[in-house]
Amino acid sequence: MSANIRRFPRSAWPEAGIRERFDLTPRRQSYVFAGAATLALASLAPCLANAQQAAGPVQVGGASQPLTIGVQERTTYDTNVARGADQAAAIRGLDRGSDVIYAPSVTVNYASGIARQGLALRGYFGYDYYQKNKQLRREQIDFSAAGNTAIGSRCFGGGRVAYDRGQSGLEDLTLLVTKNTIQTYTVSASESCASGTGLTESLQVSHSATTNTAPLLVNFDTTGVAASVGYANRTIGNVSLVASHSKTSYDNPAVALPGTPDGLSVSSIGAQISRPIGSRLAGTAGVYYSTSDSDLGPGALPGQDASFSGVTANAGLTYHVGPRLNLAANISRSVEPSIRQGVGFAINNQVGLSANYTVSSRISAYLGGSWSRQSFRGDDLVLPGVAPDRVELKNASAGVSVKLGRNSALSADVNHEESSTDLALFNFKSDRVSLTISTSF
């Protein structure tokens, strides 16, 4: 499927005092492959772009955070680690029953914001230790650094670097691949100019590289640029015209299947708006017309779908109901490259809902749900039946966290997931129960 590392949800990291006006991070659907031993530095600031989204500057916001080191251990009981039917588990050489996953980890967080400048570091290093399925044991590393500085009285410049490494989600792989470490490097730079009222503009350039250890999967590099020009005032908020373009180059394996493309280009143009709606409600929405084209080269299959034209979008809404309850919703549709051979690109649709409730000064709870549908353009006619062309995923989760003393916490959560595809081997239901104990200093 796409190049995402899938993880069980980690405990929430605090705000680091630097953010971007628009979320430019590539879709990262998450769940952690739990394990043993941990350390590292990683991620901050919603950053880096889906090709359709506008560049947003890194801005100073929120409180500074001193250097904080956290240690945690998360234990998860999963009823379907294989992420597929029993037959798929047997083909992959995995245990067809449940498994217990141990995930010790260390996190590092730091943020500073001084006189319209900001710097933030965030890091995670963990090892996901599966009790039964040794093939899935893997390190999990996440690192990012983001910074910004004022340029004159109205403008900002900023940049971000990030590194991500872990085991691919099995639902992202064909039946021919089980063990795969996927890693992604990302670097981006941006500038923007704005004031309370008047014209606004922004520009972002980014580059990312995705590599896999499994020789049957495709590596790729993506370079993108996004720009916006708009107008802002207190009545309408910030309204912008947006244009973006990205170019992906695929590094095909030595033994490449027919129909595997050499490259993918995606261009988008559209409009987006961001504004508060009263004192408790805020929203951001963008609608774009996107076109994509795959360079299939001489290996194109007869009738293979190499292009896409249509509407893509993203929208988010947050509602501060009161001092204890916060609600959030998001929806998106995007065009993305894929690590699978014989696929030109993937169309991804996502919807998410969440609620966070503060029960007391020591107890908090959350409830969430999501739905996604991923369709792949370009059928693999050489090896049919090794991966689905359409995947629909439903997820529901709930959890509670209790503070123990000043810096420690005990958390518990449950998660139910269902997958429906056009290939029965990849249909599954999974229930997970996790217990996490953490401390920081």
C-alpha positions as CSV (number, residue, x, y, z in Angstrom):
1,M,0.0,0.0,0.0
2,S,1.5,3.4,0.8
3,A,4.9,3.9,2.3
4,N,3.6,4.4,5.8
5,I,5.0,2.7,8.9
6,R,1.9,1.6,10.9
7,R,2.1,1.8,14.7
8,F,0.0,1.3,17.8
9,P,-0.8,4.7,19.3
10,R,2.0,6.1,21.4
11,S,1.3,8.1,24.5
12,A,0.8,11.7,23.5
13,W,3.8,14.0,23.4
14,P,3.4,17.5,24.9
15,E,3.2,20.5,22.6
16,A,6.6,21.7,21.7
17,G,6.0,25.3,21.1
18,I,6.5,25.3,17.3
19,R,3.8,24.6,14.8
20,E,2.9,25.1,11.2
21,R,-0.2,26.9,10.1
22,F,-1.3,24.0,7.9
23,D,-0.6,20.4,8.5
24,L,1.9,19.3,5.9
25,T,2.8,16.0,7.2
26,P,2.3,13.0,4.9
27,R,-0.4,10.7,6.1
28,R,0.9,8.6,8.9
29,Q,-1.8,6.1,10.1
30,S,-0.3,4.7,13.3
31,Y,0.2,1.8,15.5
32,V,3.5,0.7,17.2
33,F,4.9,-2.8,16.7
34,A,5.8,-3.4,20.3
35,G,9.2,-4.7,21.5
36,A,12.3,-4.6,23.7
37,A,14.9,-1.9,24.3
38,T,14.8,1.8,23.4
39,L,16.3,5.3,22.9
40,A,16.4,8.2,20.5
41,L,15.3,11.6,19.2
42,A,12.3,12.4,17.0
43,S,9.5,14.4,15.6
44,L,7.8,17.7,16.1
45,A,5.5,20.2,14.5
46,P,2.9,19.1,12.0
47,C,5.1,19.5,8.9
48,L,5.9,18.4,5.4
49,A,3.5,18.2,2.6
50,N,1.0,16.0,0.9
51,A,1.4,17.2,-2.7
52,Q,-2.0,18.8,-2.6
53,Q,-1.6,21.0,0.5
54,A,-0.3,24.5,0.7
55,A,3.0,25.4,2.3
56,G,2.7,26.7,5.9
57,P,5.4,28.4,7.8
58,V,6.8,27.2,11.1
59,Q,5.6,29.6,13.7
60,V,6.4,30.2,17.3
61,G,3.4,29.2,19.4
62,G,2.6,27.7,22.8
63,A,4.9,27.5,25.8
64,S,8.5,26.5,25.7
65,Q,9.3,23.0,27.0
66,P,12.6,22.2,28.8
67,L,14.6,19.2,27.9
68,T,12.4,16.2,29.0
69,I,13.4,12.5,28.8
70,G,10.7,9.9,29.1
71,V,10.8,6.2,29.7
72,Q,7.9,3.9,29.0
73,E,6.9,0.3,28.6
74,R,3.8,-0.7,26.6
75,T,2.4,-4.2,26.6
76,T,-0.2,-5.1,24.0
77,Y,-2.3,-8.2,23.5
78,D,-3.3,-8.5,19.9
79,T,-5.8,-11.1,18.6
80,N,-4.6,-10.9,14.9
81,V,-1.0,-9.8,14.5
82,A,-0.9,-11.3,10.9
83,R,-3.5,-8.7,9.7
84,G,-5.2,-11.1,7.4
85,A,-7.1,-14.4,7.2
86,D,-5.6,-17.6,8.6
87,Q,-4.5,-18.7,5.1
88,A,-2.6,-15.4,4.7
89,A,-0.9,-16.0,8.1
90,A,0.2,-19.5,7.0
91,I,1.6,-18.1,3.7
92,R,3.6,-15.5,5.6
93,G,4.8,-18.1,8.2
94,L,3.2,-16.3,11.1
95,D,1.3,-17.6,14.1
96,R,-2.4,-17.6,13.2
97,G,-3.5,-16.8,16.8
98,S,-2.9,-14.0,19.2
99,D,0.4,-12.5,20.3
100,V,1.8,-10.4,23.1
101,I,4.0,-7.4,22.2
102,Y,6.4,-5.7,24.6
103,A,7.5,-2.1,23.6
104,P,10.0,-0.4,25.9
105,S,11.0,3.1,24.7
106,V,12.7,6.3,25.5
107,T,11.5,9.7,24.3
108,V,13.3,13.1,24.2
109,N,11.5,16.4,23.9
110,Y,12.7,20.0,23.8
111,A,11.2,23.3,22.6
112,S,12.2,26.9,23.0
113,G,10.7,30.1,21.6
114,I,12.5,33.4,22.2
115,A,11.8,36.7,20.5
116,R,10.0,35.3,17.4
117,Q,12.4,32.4,17.0
118,G,11.8,28.8,17.8
119,L,13.5,25.5,17.9
120,A,12.0,22.1,18.7
121,L,13.4,18.5,18.9
122,R,11.4,15.4,19.4
123,G,12.7,11.9,19.6
124,Y,11.5,8.3,20.1
125,F,13.5,5.1,20.1
126,G,11.9,1.8,20.8
127,Y,12.1,-1.9,20.1
128,D,9.0,-3.9,19.3
129,Y,9.3,-7.4,20.8
130,Y,6.7,-10.0,19.6
131,Q,6.5,-13.0,21.9
132,K,5.7,-15.5,19.2
133,N,6.3,-13.9,15.8
134,K,10.0,-13.3,15.8
135,Q,10.0,-12.1,12.2
136,L,8.2,-8.9,13.2
137,R,10.6,-7.9,16.0
138,R,12.1,-4.6,15.0
139,E,13.6,-1.3,16.2
140,Q,11.3,1.7,16.0
141,I,13.0,5.1,15.5
142,D,11.4,8.5,15.0
143,F,13.3,11.8,15.0
144,S,12.6,15.4,13.9
145,A,14.0,18.9,14.4
146,A,12.1,22.0,13.4
147,G,13.1,25.7,13.7
148,N,12.0,29.1,12.6
149,T,13.1,32.7,12.7
150,A,11.5,36.1,12.0
151,I,12.4,37.9,8.8
152,G,11.5,41.5,9.3
153,S,8.2,42.4,11.0
154,R,5.8,40.3,8.9
155,C,7.7,37.3,7.6
156,F,9.0,34.0,8.9
157,G,11.5,31.4,7.6
158,G,11.7,27.9,8.8
159,G,12.9,24.4,8.2
160,R,12.5,20.8,9.4
161,V,14.4,17.5,9.1
162,A,12.9,14.1,10.1
163,Y,13.8,10.4,10.1
164,D,11.5,7.5,10.6
165,R,12.2,3.7,10.7
166,G,10.3,0.6,11.5
167,Q,8.6,-2.6,10.3
168,S,6.0,-2.1,7.6
169,G,2.4,-2.9,8.4
170,L,1.5,-6.3,7.0
171,E,-1.6,-4.8,5.4
172,D,0.8,-2.6,3.4
173,L,2.6,-5.6,1.9
174,T,2.0,-8.3,-0.7
175,L,1.9,-12.0,0.4
176,L,5.4,-12.3,-1.0
177,V,6.9,-10.1,1.7
178,T,6.6,-10.3,5.5
179,K,9.8,-8.9,7.0
180,N,10.5,-5.4,5.8
181,T,12.1,-2.4,7.5
182,I,11.0,0.8,5.9
183,Q,12.7,4.1,6.5
184,T,11.9,7.6,5.4
185,Y,14.1,10.7,5.4
186,T,12.5,14.1,5.0
187,V,13.8,17.7,4.8
188,S,11.8,20.9,4.1
189,A,12.1,24.6,4.1
190,S,9.5,27.3,4.1
191,E,8.9,31.0,4.2
192,S,5.7,33.1,4.7
193,C,4.5,36.6,5.1
194,A,1.3,37.7,6.8
195,S,-0.3,40.2,9.1
196,G,-3.5,40.5,11.0
197,T,-5.2,42.0,8.0
198,G,-4.0,42.1,4.4
199,L,-2.3,40.0,1.8
200,T,-0.5,36.7,2.8
201,E,1.9,34.4,0.9
202,S,3.8,31.3,1.6
203,L,6.3,29.0,-0.1
204,Q,7.6,25.5,0.8
205,V,10.0,23.1,-0.8
206,S,10.5,19.5,0.5
207,H,12.3,16.4,-0.4
208,S,11.8,12.9,1.0
209,A,13.3,9.4,0.4
210,T,11.7,6.1,1.3
211,T,13.7,2.8,1.3
212,N,12.9,-0.8,2.1
213,T,15.0,-3.8,3.1
214,A,12.8,-6.3,1.2
215,P,14.2,-6.7,-2.3
216,L,10.7,-7.1,-3.9
217,L,9.5,-3.6,-2.8
218,V,10.0,-0.3,-4.5
219,N,12.1,2.6,-3.1
220,F,11.3,6.2,-4.2
221,D,12.3,9.8,-3.8
222,T,9.8,12.7,-3.8
223,T,10.5,16.4,-4.4
224,G,7.7,18.9,-4.0
225,V,7.0,22.6,-4.0
226,A,3.8,24.3,-2.8
227,A,2.9,28.0,-2.8
228,S,-0.1,30.1,-1.7
229,V,-1.3,33.7,-1.9
230,G,-4.3,35.0,0.0
231,Y,-6.0,37.5,2.1
232,A,-6.7,37.6,5.9
233,N,-9.0,39.6,8.2
234,R,-11.0,39.0,11.3
235,T,-14.2,38.4,9.5
236,I,-13.3,35.8,6.9
237,G,-10.2,34.4,8.4
238,N,-7.4,33.4,6.0
239,V,-8.4,32.6,2.5
240,S,-5.7,31.4,0.1
241,L,-5.3,30.2,-3.5
242,V,-2.9,27.2,-3.5
243,A,-0.8,25.5,-6.1
244,S,1.6,22.5,-5.7
245,H,3.6,20.1,-7.7
246,S,5.5,16.9,-6.7
247,K,7.7,14.5,-8.7
248,T,8.3,11.0,-7.4
249,S,11.1,8.9,-8.9
250,Y,10.8,5.1,-8.3
251,D,14.0,3.0,-7.9
252,N,12.6,-0.3,-9.2
253,P,14.0,-3.6,-7.9
254,A,16.5,-5.6,-10.0
255,V,13.7,-8.0,-10.9
256,A,10.9,-5.5,-11.7
257,L,7.4,-6.7,-12.6
258,P,5.8,-5.3,-15.8
259,G,3.6,-2.3,-15.1
260,T,5.8,-0.9,-12.3
261,P,6.3,2.8,-13.1
262,D,9.5,4.8,-13.3
263,G,7.9,7.9,-11.8
264,L,4.8,9.8,-10.7
265,S,3.9,13.5,-11.1
266,V,1.1,15.1,-9.1
267,S,-0.1,18.7,-9.6
268,S,-2.9,20.5,-7.7
269,I,-4.6,23.8,-7.7
270,G,-7.3,25.0,-5.3
271,A,-8.4,27.1,-2.4
272,Q,-8.3,26.8,1.3
273,I,-9.7,28.7,4.3
274,S,-8.6,28.8,7.9
275,R,-10.5,30.7,10.6
276,P,-12.0,30.6,14.1
277,I,-15.8,30.2,14.3
278,G,-16.7,31.8,17.6
279,S,-14.5,31.5,20.6
280,R,-14.6,27.7,20.9
281,L,-14.7,26.4,17.3
282,A,-12.0,26.6,14.6
283,G,-11.7,25.0,11.2
284,T,-9.4,24.6,8.2
285,A,-10.6,23.4,4.8
286,G,-9.1,23.0,1.4
287,V,-10.5,21.8,-2.0
288,Y,-8.2,21.1,-4.9
289,Y,-8.3,19.8,-8.5
290,S,-5.5,17.4,-8.8
291,T,-4.0,15.6,-11.8
292,S,-1.4,12.8,-11.7
293,D,0.5,10.9,-14.3
294,S,2.6,7.8,-14.0
295,D,5.6,7.2,-16.2
296,L,5.1,3.5,-17.0
297,G,7.9,3.3,-19.5
298,P,8.2,0.4,-21.9
299,G,6.9,-2.1,-19.4
300,A,3.3,-0.7,-19.4
301,L,0.6,-3.4,-19.4
302,P,-2.3,-3.2,-21.9
303,G,-5.1,-1.0,-20.5
304,Q,-3.1,-0.1,-17.3
305,D,-4.5,3.0,-15.6
306,A,-1.6,5.5,-15.5
307,S,-3.3,8.8,-14.7
308,F,-5.8,10.5,-12.4
309,S,-7.8,13.7,-12.6
310,G,-10.3,14.7,-9.9
311,V,-11.0,16.5,-6.6
312,T,-8.8,16.1,-3.6
313,A,-9.4,17.8,-0.3
314,N,-8.6,18.1,3.4
315,A,-10.5,19.6,6.3
316,G,-10.2,19.7,10.0
317,L,-12.5,21.0,12.8
318,T,-11.8,21.4,16.5
319,Y,-14.4,22.2,19.1
320,H,-13.5,23.3,22.6
321,V,-16.7,22.3,24.4
322,G,-15.5,23.4,27.8
323,P,-12.5,23.3,30.1
324,R,-12.7,19.4,30.2
325,L,-13.9,18.3,26.8
326,N,-12.3,18.8,23.3
327,L,-13.7,17.3,20.0
328,A,-11.9,17.0,16.7
329,A,-12.8,15.8,13.2
330,N,-10.8,15.5,10.0
331,I,-11.3,14.3,6.4
332,S,-9.0,14.0,3.5
333,R,-8.5,12.7,0.0
334,S,-5.1,12.5,-1.6
335,V,-2.9,10.9,-4.3
336,E,0.2,9.1,-3.0
337,P,3.0,6.9,-4.3
338,S,3.2,3.2,-3.3
339,I,6.0,0.8,-2.4
340,R,4.2,-2.1,-4.2
341,Q,5.3,-3.2,-7.6
342,G,2.8,-3.0,-10.5
343,V,1.1,0.0,-9.0
344,G,1.2,3.5,-10.4
345,F,-0.2,5.3,-7.3
346,A,-2.8,5.1,-4.6
347,I,-6.0,7.1,-3.9
348,N,-6.5,7.5,-0.2
349,N,-9.7,8.7,1.5
350,Q,-9.8,9.2,5.3
351,V,-12.2,10.3,8.0
352,G,-11.3,10.6,11.7
353,L,-13.2,11.6,14.9
354,S,-11.8,12.0,18.4
355,A,-12.9,13.2,21.9
356,N,-10.6,14.0,24.8
357,Y,-12.0,14.5,28.3
358,T,-10.3,15.6,31.5
359,V,-11.9,13.8,34.3
360,S,-9.8,15.4,37.0
361,S,-6.3,16.8,37.5
362,R,-4.9,13.3,37.4
363,I,-7.3,11.3,35.1
364,S,-8.0,11.9,31.4
365,A,-9.8,9.8,28.8
366,Y,-10.2,9.6,25.0
367,L,-12.5,8.1,22.5
368,G,-11.8,7.9,18.8
369,G,-12.8,6.3,15.5
370,S,-11.6,6.4,11.9
371,W,-12.4,5.1,8.4
372,S,-10.2,4.9,5.4
373,R,-10.4,3.5,1.9
374,Q,-7.3,3.0,-0.3
375,S,-7.5,2.1,-4.0
376,F,-4.6,1.3,-6.2
377,R,-4.4,2.3,-9.8
378,G,-2.5,-0.1,-12.0
379,D,-3.3,-3.9,-11.7
380,D,-0.5,-6.4,-11.4
381,L,-1.5,-9.0,-14.0
382,V,1.6,-11.1,-13.7
383,L,1.1,-12.2,-10.1
384,P,-2.6,-11.7,-9.4
385,G,-3.9,-12.4,-5.9
386,V,-0.9,-11.4,-3.9
387,A,-2.3,-8.0,-2.8
388,P,-5.7,-6.3,-2.8
389,D,-6.5,-3.4,-5.2
390,R,-9.0,-1.9,-2.7
391,V,-8.7,-1.7,1.1
392,E,-11.3,-0.4,3.5
393,L,-10.3,0.0,7.1
394,K,-12.5,0.8,10.2
395,N,-11.1,1.5,13.6
396,A,-12.5,2.3,17.0
397,S,-10.5,3.0,20.2
398,A,-10.8,4.2,23.8
399,G,-8.4,4.8,26.6
400,V,-7.8,6.3,30.0
401,S,-4.6,7.7,31.6
402,V,-4.0,8.2,35.3
403,K,-1.1,10.3,36.7
404,L,1.0,8.6,39.4
405,G,2.8,11.2,41.3
406,R,4.3,14.2,39.5
407,N,5.9,12.7,36.4
408,S,4.6,9.2,36.0
409,A,1.4,7.8,34.5
410,L,-0.4,4.5,33.9
411,S,-2.5,4.2,30.8
412,A,-4.8,1.6,29.3
413,D,-6.5,1.5,25.9
414,V,-8.6,-0.9,23.7
415,N,-8.7,-0.9,20.0
416,H,-11.0,-2.7,17.4
417,E,-10.0,-2.8,13.8
418,E,-11.7,-4.4,10.7
419,S,-10.4,-4.6,7.2
420,S,-12.5,-5.3,4.1
421,T,-10.8,-5.8,0.7
422,D,-11.4,-7.2,-2.7
423,L,-9.1,-10.1,-1.8
424,A,-10.5,-12.3,1.0
425,L,-7.0,-13.3,2.3
426,F,-6.5,-9.7,3.5
427,N,-9.8,-9.4,5.3
428,F,-9.5,-9.4,9.1
429,K,-10.8,-8.4,12.5
430,S,-8.4,-7.5,15.3
431,D,-8.8,-6.5,19.0
432,R,-6.0,-5.1,21.0
433,V,-5.7,-4.3,24.7
434,S,-2.7,-2.3,25.8
435,L,-1.2,-1.2,29.2
436,T,1.5,1.5,29.3
437,I,3.5,2.7,32.3
438,S,5.6,5.8,31.8
439,T,7.7,8.3,33.6
440,S,9.8,11.4,32.7
441,F,12.5,13.5,34.1
